[in-house]
Amino acid sequence: MTDSKQVKPGVAASLTTLNVVVAGTGKVGAEFLRLLASQQQRFAGQIRLNLCAILNSRQALLSDTIESQAWSSAFSDAKPYQQANLVAYLAALPSPKVLIDITPSQDFARLYPAFIAAGCHLISANKQGVTLPGAEYQQILQALVRSGLRWLSNTTVGAGIPVQRVMQELLQSGDQIREVSGVFSGTLSWLLCQYDGTTAFSELVLQAQQLGYTEPDPRDDLSGKDVQRKLLVLARELGAELELADIELEPLLPAGLADGDLAGFWQQRQQLDLMLAEAYAKATAENKVLRYAASLCLVDGQVQAGVRLVAVDNKAPLAALAPCDNIFVITSDWYQQNPLVLKGPGAGLLVTAGGLHADLAELVKSVR
Ligand SMILES: NC(=O)c1ccc[n+]([C@@H]2O[C@H](COP(=O)([O-])OP(=O)(O)OC[C@H]3O[C@@H](n4cnc5c(N)ncnc54)[C@H](OP(=O)(O)O)[C@@H]3O)[C@@H](O)[C@H]2O)c1
């Protein structure tokens, strides 16, 4: 009788296979898949990373083994995507298995309980899962604990900057985090680093739009809602039971410009220009710079969280920022007078796909 663990001479010892399912074939998903072949090689000898499903909102390729270098041509054989087929396929896959969510979809994130029930670890670039209403989020956490599965979501804030990982390491080591503040939007970082009062702010918004830095409607960036969502992710990472609405939000938009059609917004852009010109003049007179900042304070079990335009001292950590960069300033028992600062690109295909691979490498440590 042959022992399945017995190895013939010259053949590598039997390796664990980690089945990898990739949801989302857009900009970041394609970059993740492009990097996968070299990661498979890098891990060869430690674990077999087996790409066995790729899907987007329209199509799904559910196949035992997909050559990662040739994923794009293999995907031309994909069938129409059906949620029930995906869940049944995941349930039948041998463990360990991981579903990597590189979609922006809340509907897809709401399927996490089904993916966990099918035995999948989760890796998310999609912020929607980690910011679901508290009750749903807690149910996901409880299901993960019951199943002994992991959920890594480092790229949901700051792209590849390992902010959640560093926070977890401090907490697991016995430190207490008191405050997290920073600039979490690459677009708003670019706009406020460029703005020096000589060009109308709305002209810079137009430039940012032409450079592809903004959402199609730039008010989606100026609303601050994405920054609010990212602050919720970090608050929950610290164990704070917050909802999105608990985070105060002051948009980088005058009241009245947030609603209505885009053409109307551009017609009234002078109001935005005036708002920024006034704030800039006041800040400059006080030797300060403008930043669109998020801040979270934890004092005696109370949480204060807000997102707003602020004027910061030009020697403060938030002032020393390259356009587009994100910055995270962590104050803790161990980092009191001189906070821990993480800074770097907060968006970008390579750094985000790289951050997803860092999450995958972290998962590999616990399953191989
Ligand atoms: N871009 C960055 O720098 C960056 C940084 C950090 C995090 N992220 C996050 O990464 C995720 C992906 O970003 P991206 O720029 O790659 O977006 P994208 O180019 O718009 O691609 C999104 C992909 O998700 C698929 N999708 C959408 N809804 C789906 C659903 N309900 N079920 C299955 N698939 C669905 C889309 O399918 P179709 O192809 O059929 O449309 C598409 O393939 C987002 O959550 C984003 O916030 C991005």
The ligand as an SDF file (V2000), in Angstrom:
LIG
                    3D

 48 52  0  0  0  0  0  0  0  0999 V2000
   -6.5090   51.2340   -7.3710 N   0  0  0  0  0  0  0  0  0  0  0  0
   -5.8360   51.3540   -6.2140 C   0  0  0  0  0  0  0  0  0  0  0  0
   -4.7760   51.9850   -6.1300 O   0  0  0  0  0  0  0  0  0  0  0  0
   -6.3870   50.6860   -4.9710 C   0  0  0  0  0  0  0  0  0  0  0  0
   -5.7130   50.8260   -3.7470 C   0  0  0  0  0  0  0  0  0  0  0  0
   -6.2050   50.1610   -2.6150 C   0  0  0  0  0  0  0  0  0  0  0  0
   -7.3640   49.4110   -2.7170 C   0  0  0  0  0  0  0  0  0  0  0  0
   -8.0150   49.3370   -3.9160 N   0  0  0  0  0  0  0  0  0  0  0  0
   -9.2570   48.5630   -3.9740 C   0  0  0  0  0  0  0  0  0  0  0  0
   -9.0920   47.4510   -4.8490 O   0  0  0  0  0  0  0  0  0  0  0  0
  -10.3640   47.0920   -5.3970 C   0  0  0  0  0  0  0  0  0  0  0  0
  -10.2440   46.9830   -6.9030 C   0  0  0  0  0  0  0  0  0  0  0  0
   -9.8500   48.2230   -7.4350 O   0  0  0  0  0  0  0  0  0  0  0  0
   -9.6000   48.3910   -9.0230 P   0  0  0  0  0  0  0  0  0  0  0  0
   -9.0080   49.7270   -9.1850 O   0  0  0  0  0  0  0  0  0  0  0  0
   -8.9150   47.1850   -9.5630 O   0  0  0  0  0  0  0  0  0  0  0  0
  -11.1320   48.3860   -9.5500 O   0  0  0  0  0  0  0  0  0  0  0  0
  -11.6530   48.0870  -11.0440 P   0  0  0  0  0  0  0  0  0  0  0  0
  -10.5640   48.2970  -12.0440 O   0  0  0  0  0  0  0  0  0  0  0  0
  -12.9210   48.8430  -11.1850 O   0  0  0  0  0  0  0  0  0  0  0  0
  -11.9760   46.5060  -11.0320 O   0  0  0  0  0  0  0  0  0  0  0  0
  -12.9880   45.9740  -10.2380 C   0  0  0  0  0  0  0  0  0  0  0  0
  -13.2100   44.5090  -10.5880 C   0  0  0  0  0  0  0  0  0  0  0  0
  -14.1850   43.9990   -9.6750 O   0  0  0  0  0  0  0  0  0  0  0  0
  -15.1890   43.2930  -10.4420 C   0  0  0  0  0  0  0  0  0  0  0  0
  -16.4740   43.3380   -9.7490 N   0  0  0  0  0  0  0  0  0  0  0  0
  -17.2390   44.4210   -9.4620 C   0  0  0  0  0  0  0  0  0  0  0  0
  -18.3560   44.0560   -8.8210 N   0  0  0  0  0  0  0  0  0  0  0  0
  -18.3020   42.7130   -8.7020 C   0  0  0  0  0  0  0  0  0  0  0  0
  -19.1840   41.7470   -8.1360 C   0  0  0  0  0  0  0  0  0  0  0  0
  -20.3320   42.0980   -7.5530 N   0  0  0  0  0  0  0  0  0  0  0  0
  -18.8260   40.4430   -8.1950 N   0  0  0  0  0  0  0  0  0  0  0  0
  -17.6650   40.0580   -8.7780 C   0  0  0  0  0  0  0  0  0  0  0  0
  -16.7880   40.9480   -9.3300 N   0  0  0  0  0  0  0  0  0  0  0  0
  -17.1070   42.2480   -9.2890 C   0  0  0  0  0  0  0  0  0  0  0  0
  -15.2450   44.0380  -11.7520 C   0  0  0  0  0  0  0  0  0  0  0  0
  -15.8810   43.2300  -12.7130 O   0  0  0  0  0  0  0  0  0  0  0  0
  -16.0760   43.6880  -14.2370 P   0  0  0  0  0  0  0  0  0  0  0  0
  -14.7270   43.5370  -14.8680 O   0  0  0  0  0  0  0  0  0  0  0  0
  -17.0850   42.7180  -14.7330 O   0  0  0  0  0  0  0  0  0  0  0  0
  -16.5680   45.1010  -14.1930 O   0  0  0  0  0  0  0  0  0  0  0  0
  -13.7580   44.2850  -12.0060 C   0  0  0  0  0  0  0  0  0  0  0  0
  -13.1620   43.1490  -12.5850 O   0  0  0  0  0  0  0  0  0  0  0  0
  -11.3550   48.1570   -4.9280 C   0  0  0  0  0  0  0  0  0  0  0  0
  -12.0530   47.7110   -3.8000 O   0  0  0  0  0  0  0  0  0  0  0  0
  -10.4400   49.3230   -4.5560 C   0  0  0  0  0  0  0  0  0  0  0  0
  -11.0110   50.1920   -3.5960 O   0  0  0  0  0  0  0  0  0  0  0  0
   -7.5620   49.9320   -5.0360 C   0  0  0  0  0  0  0  0  0  0  0  0
  1  2  1  0
  2  3  2  0
  2  4  1  0
  4  5  1  0
  4 48  2  0
  5  6  2  0
  6  7  1  0
  7  8  2  0
  8  9  1  0
  8 48  1  0
  9 10  1  0
  9 46  1  0
 10 11  1  0
 11 12  1  0
 11 44  1  0
 12 13  1  0
 13 14  1  0
 14 15  2  0
 14 16  1  0
 14 17  1  0
 17 18  1  0
 18 19  2  0
 18 20  1  0
 18 21  1  0
 21 22  1  0
 22 23  1  0
 23 24  1  0
 23 42  1  0
 24 25  1  0
 25 26  1  0
 25 36  1  0
 26 27  1  0
 26 35  1  0
 27 28  2  0
 28 29  1  0
 29 30  1  0
 29 35  2  0
 30 31  1  0
 30 32  2  0
 32 33  1  0
 33 34  2  0
 34 35  1  0
 36 37  1  0
 36 42  1  0
 37 38  1  0
 38 39  2  0
 38 40  1  0
 38 41  1  0
 42 43  1  0
 44 45  1  0
 44 46  1  0
 46 47  1  0
M  CHG  2   8   1  16  -1
M  END
$$$$
